[in-house]
Amino acid sequence: MRPAVPPLCVILSHEVAEQFSKPSPLFRYSVPKSPTLDEFLPVTGRWSILRVENEEWKTLRRRFNAGFSSKHLHTLLPRVVEKTRLFMDNLDKKVASSETFSFADLATAFTFDIIGMPAS
């Protein structure tokens, strides 16, 4: 797609992706963000964790640490399992009905059920 868009690298190996994403002397926090993320500026705003880099990224990332700690995620597990069972039940009912349905609608509802779970 050059020169219309910046080059894009797609990594299909977990081992290579892990090496690529680790901090290095050249990139202290992570590799530079893709300029393609600029397309999302109207949605994310200038200070989105998806867009900022270096010290700005580190500061924003610290705000998310508690919510993604193993201890906190373990407290959510019973409710995630409950929501997953509900999703699977709904999926089974749709399949059993032999009617055409939108998997995307079910998956979206499931995603919002998980994301929107109230704190314990």
GUROKE-745533 format. One record per residue (C-alpha): residue in three letters; x, y, z. Coordinates in Angstrom, 3 decimals, padded with zeros to 6 digits. Last residue first. Example, Ala and Ser with C-alpha at 12.3 -4.5 7.8 and 13.67 -1.06 7.14 Angstrom:
site resn=Ser, u=013.670, v=-001.060, w=007.140
site resn=Ala, u=012.300, v=-004.500, w=007.800
END
This chain:
site resn=Ser, u=-018.093, v=-006.538, w=043.692
site resn=Ala, u=-017.727, v=-004.072, w=040.838
site resn=Pro, u=-020.637, v=-003.989, w=038.407
site resn=Met, u=-020.346, v=-006.064, w=035.237
site resn=Gly, u=-020.451, v=-003.780, w=032.204
site resn=Ile, u=-017.418, v=-005.225, w=030.445
site resn=Ile, u=-018.667, v=-008.789, w=030.822
site resn=Asp, u=-022.288, v=-008.126, w=029.845
site resn=Phe, u=-021.056, v=-005.814, w=027.075
site resn=Thr, u=-019.000, v=-008.634, w=025.578
site resn=Phe, u=-021.896, v=-011.073, w=025.866
site resn=Ala, u=-024.236, v=-008.625, w=024.102
site resn=Thr, u=-021.658, v=-008.198, w=021.348
site resn=Ala, u=-021.223, v=-011.956, w=021.008
site resn=Leu, u=-024.971, v=-012.496, w=020.704
site resn=Asp, u=-025.339, v=-009.723, w=018.111
site resn=Ala, u=-022.280, v=-010.949, w=016.203
site resn=Phe, u=-023.688, v=-014.476, w=016.094
site resn=Ser, u=-026.614, v=-013.068, w=014.129
site resn=Phe, u=-029.367, v=-015.607, w=013.733
site resn=Thr, u=-030.770, v=-017.999, w=011.143
site resn=Glu, u=-033.333, v=-020.302, w=012.669
site resn=Ser, u=-032.565, v=-023.938, w=013.426
site resn=Ser, u=-034.162, v=-023.402, w=016.868
site resn=Ala, u=-031.529, v=-025.641, w=018.449
site resn=Val, u=-028.761, v=-023.274, w=017.299
site resn=Lys, u=-030.464, v=-020.269, w=018.865
site resn=Lys, u=-031.116, v=-022.132, w=022.110
site resn=Asp, u=-027.491, v=-023.369, w=022.263
site resn=Leu, u=-026.188, v=-019.801, w=021.745
site resn=Asn, u=-028.394, v=-018.492, w=024.532
site resn=Asp, u=-027.172, v=-021.243, w=026.846
site resn=Met, u=-023.552, v=-020.537, w=025.841
site resn=Phe, u=-023.986, v=-016.834, w=026.589
site resn=Leu, u=-025.590, v=-017.611, w=029.959
site resn=Arg, u=-022.731, v=-019.986, w=030.771
site resn=Thr, u=-020.241, v=-017.260, w=029.841
site resn=Lys, u=-022.017, v=-014.733, w=032.051
site resn=Glu, u=-021.788, v=-017.126, w=035.023
site resn=Val, u=-018.129, v=-017.908, w=034.268
site resn=Val, u=-017.373, v=-014.170, w=034.148
site resn=Arg, u=-019.229, v=-013.761, w=037.450
site resn=Pro, u=-017.173, v=-016.482, w=039.139
site resn=Leu, u=-013.915, v=-015.107, w=037.634
site resn=Leu, u=-014.246, v=-011.500, w=038.776
site resn=Thr, u=-012.385, v=-011.990, w=042.065
site resn=His, u=-009.623, v=-013.770, w=040.151
site resn=Leu, u=-009.216, v=-010.709, w=037.936
site resn=His, u=-008.585, v=-008.552, w=041.015
site resn=Lys, u=-005.825, v=-010.807, w=042.363
site resn=Ser, u=-004.239, v=-011.245, w=038.946
site resn=Ser, u=-003.959, v=-007.467, w=038.535
site resn=Phe, u=-005.790, v=-005.994, w=035.565
site resn=Gly, u=-007.928, v=-003.438, w=037.392
site resn=Ala, u=-005.046, v=-002.428, w=039.652
site resn=Asn, u=-002.705, v=-001.751, w=036.711
site resn=Phe, u=-005.078, v=000.476, w=034.705
site resn=Arg, u=-004.004, v=003.830, w=036.151
site resn=Arg, u=-000.345, v=002.805, w=035.813
site resn=Arg, u=-000.888, v=002.492, w=032.053
site resn=Leu, u=-001.770, v=006.183, w=031.799
site resn=Thr, u=001.511, v=007.261, w=033.422
site resn=Lys, u=003.550, v=004.777, w=031.381
site resn=Trp, u=001.915, v=005.951, w=028.153
site resn=Glu, u=002.771, v=009.599, w=028.877
site resn=Glu, u=006.323, v=008.561, w=029.795
site resn=Asn, u=006.858, v=006.855, w=026.401
site resn=Glu, u=003.896, v=006.780, w=024.022
site resn=Val, u=000.325, v=007.995, w=023.625
site resn=Arg, u=-002.104, v=006.572, w=021.066
site resn=Leu, u=-003.900, v=003.539, w=022.468
site resn=Ile, u=-003.657, v=004.906, w=026.009
site resn=Ser, u=-005.891, v=007.697, w=024.718
site resn=Trp, u=-004.677, v=011.248, w=025.323
site resn=Arg, u=-005.342, v=012.806, w=021.898
site resn=Gly, u=-008.948, v=011.693, w=021.589
site resn=Thr, u=-010.153, v=008.137, w=021.110
site resn=Val, u=-012.985, v=008.614, w=018.607
site resn=Pro, u=-011.835, v=011.628, w=016.565
site resn=Leu, u=-008.226, v=010.384, w=016.857
site resn=Phe, u=-009.044, v=006.939, w=015.437
site resn=Glu, u=-007.358, v=007.559, w=012.069
site resn=Asp, u=-004.204, v=008.515, w=013.959
site resn=Leu, u=-003.974, v=004.851, w=014.943
site resn=Thr, u=-002.620, v=004.179, w=011.433
site resn=Pro, u=000.555, v=005.933, w=012.571
site resn=Ser, u=001.405, v=002.706, w=014.380
site resn=Lys, u=002.664, v=003.186, w=017.883
site resn=Pro, u=006.407, v=003.214, w=018.493
site resn=Val, u=007.920, v=000.055, w=020.002
site resn=Ser, u=007.450, v=-000.299, w=023.711
site resn=Tyr, u=008.529, v=001.198, w=027.023
site resn=Arg, u=012.245, v=001.937, w=026.734
site resn=Phe, u=012.458, v=001.710, w=022.928
site resn=Leu, u=016.100, v=001.768, w=021.776
site resn=Pro, u=017.493, v=000.136, w=024.915
site resn=Ser, u=014.715, v=-002.460, w=024.657
site resn=Pro, u=011.215, v=-002.911, w=026.034
site resn=Lys, u=009.421, v=-006.100, w=025.027
site resn=Ser, u=006.874, v=-006.056, w=022.193
site resn=Phe, u=009.131, v=-007.342, w=019.422
site resn=Gln, u=010.471, v=-010.237, w=021.459
site resn=Glu, u=006.940, v=-011.322, w=022.393
site resn=Ala, u=005.735, v=-010.915, w=018.822
site resn=Val, u=008.640, v=-013.061, w=017.601
site resn=Glu, u=007.799, v=-015.875, w=020.011
site resn=His, u=004.058, v=-015.666, w=019.312
site resn=Ser, u=004.683, v=-015.923, w=015.565
site resn=Leu, u=002.235, v=-014.361, w=013.122
site resn=Ile, u=003.680, v=-010.863, w=013.060
site resn=Val, u=002.048, v=-008.389, w=010.681
site resn=Cys, u=004.207, v=-005.398, w=009.797
site resn=Leu, u=002.556, v=-002.375, w=008.204
site resn=Pro, u=004.191, v=000.271, w=006.043
site resn=Pro, u=002.643, v=003.756, w=006.182
site resn=Val, u=-000.267, v=004.424, w=003.810
site resn=Ala, u=-000.536, v=005.765, w=000.254
site resn=Pro, u=003.155, v=005.251, w=-000.491
site resn=Arg, u=003.049, v=002.283, w=-000.003
site resn=Met, u=000.000, v=000.000, w=000.000
END
